[in-house]
Amino acid sequence: MSFSQRMGIKPIRDAIQLEDIDDSLRSALWDCLHVCIWSKFENRVDFRTVKHSNLKELVYQLWHRFFHLPIDSSPSLMREAIGYVRKHGFTPVFTD
C-alpha cells in the first residue's frame, strides 16, 4: 500500500476482484503470459504453426476449457491463436 493510499488521498484498489479485473491486473497477467509462455514458443518443423509446437497442448486446452470451442476450430497459426486469446480473454468488456 502506498503512502497516499494509507493517508486516504488515493483510493485503495480492491484486494480480491471477483466480478471483473481492472486494467492494471489485466495488463500484468498478459505481460506474464507474454514473457513466460508466448515468448517460449518453439516449433522445429514449421516455425509459425501451432501443430508440432511446444504450445500445442496449451492452445488446445484454452480452446476446449476456457473458450468452450471445439479444438479443431483453433487457429493453425500461432500468431492467430495469441491474437484470439488477447482479443477474447484480455480485452476489457464495457457494460452500461
Residue pairs with C-beta under 8 A, 6 or more apart in sequence:
1 12
2 10
4 10
5 11
5 12
13 22
13 24
14 22
17 25
20 93
21 29
23 92
26 90
26 92
29 90
30 86
30 90
33 85
37 55
37 58
38 55
38 82
40 54
40 55
41 53
41 54
41 55
41 78
42 53
42 54
43 49
43 52
43 53
43 54
43 78
44 52
45 51
45 52
46 52
48 77
48 78
48 79
49 76
49 77
49 78
50 56
50 59
50 74
50 75
50 76
50 77
50 78
50 81
51 76
53 78
55 78
59 74
59 75
59 78
59 81
60 71
60 74
62 74
62 81
62 85
63 69
63 70
63 71
63 73
63 74
64 70
64 71
66 89
67 84
67 88
67 89
74 81
75 81
75 84
